[in-house]
Amino acid sequence: MRSVRPLRVDDWSGAPAERLLSRAIVPSRRGHPVVLPSLKGRRHPSRKMSLVPSRKAIWPGLTLLFVLAGTAYGLLVGGQGASFYGQARDGIEALAVAAGFGVKQIVVQGQTHTTDGEIKAALEAGPATMMLDFDTETAKARLEAVPWIRHAQVMRLLPSTLQVVIEERAPFAIWQSGGKTYVVDEAGTVLSPAVREAYSELPLVVGEGAAKHAPELYDTLKSYEELKQQLIASIRVGDRRWTLKLKSDVEILLPDDNVADALKTYTNVERNRGLIGDNIAAVDLRLADRVTFRLRDVKAPRVIAVQPAPTPNEIPTAATKGMPPKSAVSKGST
């Protein structure tokens, strides 16, 4: 009689299934071993999973599908489809926000001139905004529509933080037009209204077209640092040329073009004649072949001492030489 032993995993690997089954011995209820009969020649029952539903299962599914389709069609025709979808969407968003997926914090990098209010208004995000459904590309476009912001990037940091990275435009000048002042960048883009005292380090440009053409002028002035230090304002005249206003109250009238040559001429003249501090109100450089000066007070020109010319009766002649002056001759003398 054979003893009963457990089967190891490797016992199943090398022996045929028929031989292992024929040798299997299991105890009976009375404790006597019972040898299982050999299953050689018999087919083991197999269970197949069919992916094709039976006819009995098709009809309930078709009925449910028909009911759902009819309901959707009725909502669509009745104009209630959008309302139903919106209510379902709002419900899902409310659940997500309640679960902690609402916007609770906004982290901003690169912010200097842009206000918090402008950033929040452009993001259109708040505690009731679902993070998973927040459109970062649309928010990026809204941020870049803010005048101060050149480029923006918006990222979602789950569960509840929006990270915003912005690149701001650099202020270039203060533009005065129509009695109002604005801060502009080097492209002439108006960034915001500004008080002159708040941007005292920026140059002041005045007139129509001044903001657009200022970068070209100040690029030329880089070679004339001493003149640039004396500059109070650059006035755009007729949107075609510049007049420079200096601290000495001297005005420099520049031509429409060849500004660099005109500035070189002014520098040479000023060095030779010392115009700064003189009685000069304006230096006109609009003509290439001449420099014209305007005095500060045209009603009181510079006075030059000159002896008065004698009258015709007092001019000495050959006949009157040696005679006493006419005033010394007594009346009635011959």
C-alpha positions as a printed Julia matrix, in Angstrom:
334×3 Matrix{Float64}:
   0.0     0.0     0.0
   1.35    3.4    -0.98
   1.62    6.35    1.4
  -0.02    9.75    0.7
   2.35   12.74    0.06
   1.73   16.27   -1.15
   2.56   17.14   -4.71
   5.26   19.62   -5.36
   5.24   22.09   -8.25
   8.07   20.27  -10.0
   6.12   16.99   -9.86
   3.69   18.47  -12.38
   6.33   19.64  -14.75
   7.89   16.39  -15.91
   5.18   13.76  -15.63
   2.34   13.25  -18.07
  -1.04   14.22  -16.75
  -2.45   10.69  -17.22
   0.34    9.1   -15.2
   0.07   11.57  -12.36
  -3.67   11.17  -12.17
  -3.41    7.38  -12.25
  -0.99    7.47   -9.31
  -3.01    9.89   -7.23
  -4.16    8.3    -3.98
  -6.67   10.05   -1.75
  -8.06    8.83    1.55
 -11.66    7.66    1.78
 -14.1     8.56    4.5
 -13.2     5.38    6.46
  -9.5     6.14    6.28
  -8.62    3.59    3.61
  -6.78    4.87    0.6
  -8.63    5.04   -2.63
  -6.83    5.0    -5.93
  -8.38    7.27   -8.55
  -9.02    5.55  -11.82
  -7.01    6.53  -14.8
  -8.52    9.28  -16.97
  -6.58    8.23  -19.98
  -8.69    8.35  -23.05
 -11.23   10.66  -21.47
 -11.76   14.26  -22.48
 -11.57   16.9   -19.79
 -14.55   19.26  -19.85
 -13.57   22.82  -20.97
 -15.43   26.12  -20.42
 -15.57   28.47  -23.38
 -16.35   32.18  -23.04
 -18.4    33.38  -25.93
 -18.18   37.11  -26.85
 -21.43   36.93  -28.84
 -24.45   37.51  -26.61
 -27.34   35.2   -26.82
 -30.65   36.25  -28.28
 -32.18   36.44  -24.84
 -29.55   39.0   -23.75
 -29.83   41.17  -26.9
 -33.43   42.3   -26.53
 -33.13   43.94  -23.05
 -29.98   45.81  -24.19
 -31.65   47.06  -27.36
 -34.66   48.19  -25.37
 -32.48   50.16  -22.93
 -30.53   51.72  -25.79
 -33.75   52.72  -27.53
 -35.07   54.37  -24.37
 -31.82   56.32  -23.82
 -31.73   57.44  -27.45
 -35.33   58.6   -27.29
 -34.69   60.53  -24.09
 -31.64   62.26  -25.56
 -33.56   63.12  -28.73
 -36.43   64.55  -26.72
 -34.08   66.75  -24.67
 -32.33   67.95  -27.81
 -35.54   68.76  -29.68
 -37.04   70.41  -26.62
 -33.99   72.66  -26.19
 -33.17   71.16  -22.8
 -30.06   69.26  -23.83
 -27.67   72.08  -23.08
 -29.38   72.76  -19.77
 -29.18   69.12  -18.77
 -25.51   68.95  -19.77
 -24.73   72.15  -17.91
 -26.4    70.92  -14.74
 -24.51   67.64  -14.91
 -21.23   69.47  -15.51
 -21.84   71.86  -12.63
 -22.58   68.94  -10.38
 -19.34   67.2   -11.29
 -17.34   70.39  -10.79
 -18.94   70.96   -7.39
 -18.01   67.45   -6.32
 -14.42   67.91   -7.54
 -14.07   71.24   -5.73
 -15.49   69.72   -2.55
 -12.9    66.96   -2.86
 -10.09   69.56   -2.79
  -9.56   70.14   -6.53
 -10.49   73.85   -6.52
  -8.04   76.71   -7.08
  -6.85   77.72   -3.61
  -3.47   79.29   -4.42
  -1.84   81.23   -7.28
   1.95   81.42   -7.42
   3.35   84.16   -9.73
   6.94   84.54  -10.93
   8.38   87.53  -12.83
   5.88   90.09  -11.54
   7.18   93.65  -11.1
   4.77   96.16  -12.65
   1.68   94.01  -13.26
  -0.84   94.27  -10.43
  -2.39   91.3    -8.62
  -5.81   92.43   -9.78
  -4.78   92.31  -13.45
  -3.4    88.77  -13.07
  -6.47   87.47  -11.21
  -8.83   89.07  -13.72
  -6.94   87.49  -16.62
  -6.84   84.02  -15.05
 -10.56   84.01  -14.21
  -9.87   81.42  -11.52
 -11.11   81.17   -7.95
 -11.98   78.72   -5.17
 -14.97   77.47   -7.17
 -12.84   76.74  -10.28
 -12.15   73.03  -10.86
  -8.44   72.42  -11.44
  -8.94   69.4   -13.69
 -11.06   71.4   -16.13
  -9.02   74.66  -16.1
  -7.9    75.69  -19.63
  -4.29   76.85  -19.26
  -3.9    77.88  -22.93
  -6.88   80.22  -22.81
  -5.62   81.68  -19.54
  -2.21   82.21  -21.16
  -3.78   84.15  -24.03
  -5.73   86.36  -21.59
  -2.57   87.1   -19.59
  -0.64   88.1   -22.71
  -3.44   90.55  -23.53
  -2.46   92.53  -20.4
  -0.27   95.44  -21.68
   2.57   94.88  -19.2
   2.91   91.14  -20.0
   4.94   90.09  -23.04
   4.87   86.28  -22.49
   3.09   84.06  -19.99
   3.0    80.42  -18.93
   0.3    78.78  -16.8
   0.68   75.37  -15.12
  -1.62   73.32  -12.9
  -0.06   71.89   -9.74
  -2.58   69.44   -8.35
  -4.56   69.45   -6.26
  -5.19   73.2    -5.9
  -2.32   75.48   -7.08
  -1.89   77.49  -10.29
   1.68   78.48  -11.15
   2.06   81.54  -13.4
   5.36   82.62  -14.96
   5.33   85.96  -16.78
   7.84   88.06  -18.71
   7.04   91.74  -18.48
   7.77   94.48  -21.0
  10.53   96.93  -20.05
   9.47  100.59  -19.62
  11.39  102.78  -22.06
  10.02  106.34  -21.89
   7.26  108.58  -20.59
   5.01  109.73  -23.41
   3.01  112.93  -23.05
   0.11  113.39  -25.43
  -3.13  115.31  -25.15
  -2.26  116.52  -21.66
  -1.87  112.95  -20.36
   1.24  110.89  -19.62
   1.82  107.19  -20.2
   4.7   104.78  -19.74
   5.64  103.03  -23.01
   8.06  100.3   -24.03
  10.67  100.48  -26.79
   8.07   99.48  -29.4
   5.81  102.37  -28.41
   3.26  100.1   -26.71
   1.33  101.97  -24.02
   1.76  100.0   -20.79
  -0.24  102.12  -18.37
  -1.01  105.71  -17.37
   1.9   107.13  -15.42
   2.94  110.06  -13.26
   6.15  111.69  -14.49
   7.66  111.76  -11.0
   7.24  108.01  -10.63
   9.51  107.41  -13.63
  11.94  110.29  -13.3
  14.79  108.15  -14.69
  13.0   107.67  -18.03
  13.23  110.2   -20.89
  10.21  112.36  -21.66
   8.89  112.41  -25.22
   6.06  114.7   -26.29
   3.72  114.8   -29.24
   2.02  112.59  -31.78
   4.23  109.7   -32.92
   6.85  110.42  -30.23
   6.43  107.06  -28.49
   6.91  105.13  -31.73
   9.98  107.01  -32.99
  11.73  107.62  -29.65
  13.91  104.46  -29.75
  15.5   105.58  -33.03
  16.29  109.04  -31.66
  17.78  107.79  -28.41
  19.84  105.22  -30.22
  21.44  108.1   -32.13
  21.94  110.09  -28.9
  24.09  107.3   -27.41
  27.13  108.9   -29.07
  26.33  112.29  -27.47
  26.2   111.5   -23.78
  26.93  115.07  -22.66
  24.04  116.4   -24.72
  21.83  113.58  -23.5
  22.54  114.54  -19.88
  21.32  118.09  -20.63
  18.1   116.89  -22.24
  14.77  117.63  -20.57
  12.33  116.53  -23.27
  12.19  115.46  -26.89
   9.3   117.07  -28.75
   7.94  115.44  -31.9
   6.88  118.09  -34.43
   4.32  117.11  -37.07
   5.27  113.46  -36.55
   8.26  114.02  -38.85
  11.1   115.64  -36.89
  12.38  116.4   -33.36
  13.06  119.47  -31.26
  15.29  118.88  -28.22
  14.65  120.93  -25.08
  17.76  121.37  -22.88
  18.1   122.28  -19.2
  19.66  125.61  -20.27
  16.34  126.4   -21.99
  18.01  126.11  -25.4
  16.0   124.38  -28.13
  17.72  122.37  -30.86
  15.66  122.08  -34.03
  16.66  118.87  -35.8
  15.95  118.08  -39.48
  13.65  115.38  -40.79
  16.6   113.12  -41.58
  20.38  113.03  -41.16
  19.92  113.62  -37.43
  23.4   112.29  -36.61
  25.07  114.84  -38.91
  23.01  117.66  -37.43
  23.98  116.68  -33.89
  27.63  116.57  -34.89
  27.32  120.09  -36.3
  25.73  121.34  -33.09
  28.48  119.79  -30.98
  31.18  121.49  -33.03
  29.45  124.88  -32.91
  28.77  124.65  -29.19
  32.38  123.7   -28.48
  33.72  126.63  -30.52
  31.3   129.36  -29.42
  30.04  128.16  -26.04
  26.33  128.47  -26.76
  25.3   127.09  -23.38
  24.74  130.09  -21.13
  24.82  132.58  -24.01
  21.89  134.68  -25.19
  20.8   131.92  -27.59
  17.22  130.63  -27.39
  17.3   128.15  -30.27
  19.72  126.54  -32.69
  18.15  125.68  -36.02
  19.89  122.75  -37.74
  17.18  122.0   -40.27
  19.27  123.27  -43.19
  22.36  121.26  -44.01
  24.46  124.21  -45.26
  23.87  126.7   -42.44
  23.16  127.06  -38.72
  20.63  129.67  -37.61
  20.46  131.12  -34.09
  17.48  132.75  -32.41
  18.08  135.13  -29.51
  16.16  134.78  -26.28
  14.62  138.29  -26.47
  14.22  139.51  -30.05
  12.78  142.85  -28.8
  16.0   143.67  -26.98
  18.84  142.64  -29.26
  22.44  142.82  -28.25
  23.52  146.55  -28.14
  26.72  147.63  -29.91
  28.15  151.17  -29.07
  28.5   153.32  -32.26
  29.28  157.13  -32.57
  26.3   159.04  -34.08
  26.83  160.34  -37.64
  27.02  164.22  -38.03
  24.21  166.14  -39.74
  24.78  167.53  -43.29
  25.12  171.19  -42.05
  27.84  170.16  -39.61
  30.0   168.39  -42.14
  33.15  170.57  -42.67
  33.96  171.75  -46.2
  36.82  173.64  -47.8
  34.9   176.95  -47.51
  34.15  176.54  -43.84
  37.51  175.29  -42.7
  38.95  177.55  -40.05
  35.62  179.27  -39.43
  33.99  179.11  -36.03
  31.19  176.64  -35.57
  27.79  177.67  -36.8
  26.44  177.76  -33.32
  29.07  180.34  -32.37
  28.05  182.82  -35.1
  25.78  185.45  -33.76
  22.49  186.19  -35.34
  22.53  188.89  -37.95
  26.29  188.75  -38.57
  27.46  188.69  -42.14
